[in-house]
Amino acid sequence: MLLRPEASIDVLNERAAALGWKLAGDESRAHGRPARRFWRPTPDSEVGWCEDHSLGVAHVYVTNAPALEAELAALLPRLERAELLAAARSADLLTALGALRALGVADFDTLSPEVRALLVRFMDHKDRMARRAALHLCWVGAWKDLLPEIERRRDDDPDLGAAWGRLADVLRGDA
């Protein structure tokens, strides 16, 4: 679940302590790695807080514990998908890019058709900053199904073509 900026890990820390969850890991952020703290409430479940400083997005994940996921969803201020999709279509570029980053995290495993379309729109944006943000998100997501779109930008983007090309090489396994 994607979290609003005002969400605090303290809520999760307090809940974990109250329920006696075992802390399984606490990883500080690094250049290419988000900060992450995770617990094992049961031997086959995991609850984690992940804060990606490069994308400006925090999220909580829960594996194998649907009731716990529902409880945490009620405790933490969340960003709703419909709200993010609307924001990603905003005329305000910073608002749209922030929403796109969050949607990229939400669709990390598989891009939905609507997020894919938004991402491609920003890959073609007239503003270099928007194209660079799309490029960064493509590096983070490493979506191989976007490879044809990424390769096209190698030749079509006069400012970032070389960077698109490096990404294409990595995704193809040539780098």
Summary of the structure (lengths in Angstrom):
residues: 175
radius of gyration: 17.8
end to end distance: 33.4
largest distance: 55.7
contacts: 482
relative contact order: 0.10
helix: 53%
strand: 18%
